[in-house]
Amino acid sequence: MAATNKPPPVVLPSSSNNIIISPTQRGNPVLECIKNVGKEFGDIVVDYQVGRTTGVLFLSLKYHRLHPEYIHSRIERLGRNYNLRILLVLCDITEHREPIRELTKVKIVPSIFIVPQRKTYRLTYVQTCLINDITIIVAFSFDEAGHYLATFKQFEFKPPNLIKERVDKDYHSMIRTTLTSIGRVNKTDVETLRINFGSLAEISKASPDQLQNLPGFGNVKIKNISNAFGKPFRDQTTSRHSASAFIQAAATSRASESDGANDADKDVSFTVS
């Protein structure tokens, strides 16, 4: 009976607050920088298991420069384990741009991957992070790397609401969001406008003289509000170019439609403002 490649069993921490660390990471200074979460060693295929479905590989660019084939073999051993697969890169060399660019480089991936010799490892590993669905996080110190690992663990069961844009759907909130996008207009100004004019439609019709009578409204703020509601979205140059293109397209269409016919009495006129 043929053997099947089964993923290794999931290693569960003794406490839900613990990060599982591979024994190969003993002596890594980053361990001392992991704060506010528990740590324990376990037999895992990654370097750090920060969640039941999240695994982290750790890579020092200094080590990578000496052993470029290392990360390729590690990702190869990783297989398809873990839903979220992270490569935490420690930037500990001065000339770091090219190595990081290689790790994140996007290339056309061939349909067949052949690695006949060790010397071709560097070529293939350039594409590894792309085709293996690995997210690269770059840290510029051991403290920063430890902070990332602790944060991954702390947010293991957190919903994505914390990073989602909060948009209120009620009318007053939408008015506030709209008007505060105008330069110099703050939330207090929005309330002043709403109390004095009632609706966004009435606010848009307010004259500079009416706005000048409101507390906290100076010349610059009044000008910004007037421009927001009164100034056209496109300047004259854009309008001229658009109108010219429209006229040319219409004339071409008219010529093609009237090919072979007598159109002497027909005329097309356009008004360009």
PyMOL commands that set and color helices and strands:
alter all, ss='L'
color gray80, all
select helices_A, chain A and resi 23-25+29-33+61-66+70-78+97-104+118-125+128-131+142-154+160-163+171-179+187-197+200-205+208-212+219-230+236-257
alter helices_A, ss='H'
color red, helices_A
select strands_A, chain A and resi 18-21+38-41+48-51+54-60+84-90+134-139
alter strands_A, ss='S'
color yellow, strands_A
deselect
rebuild
show_as cartoon
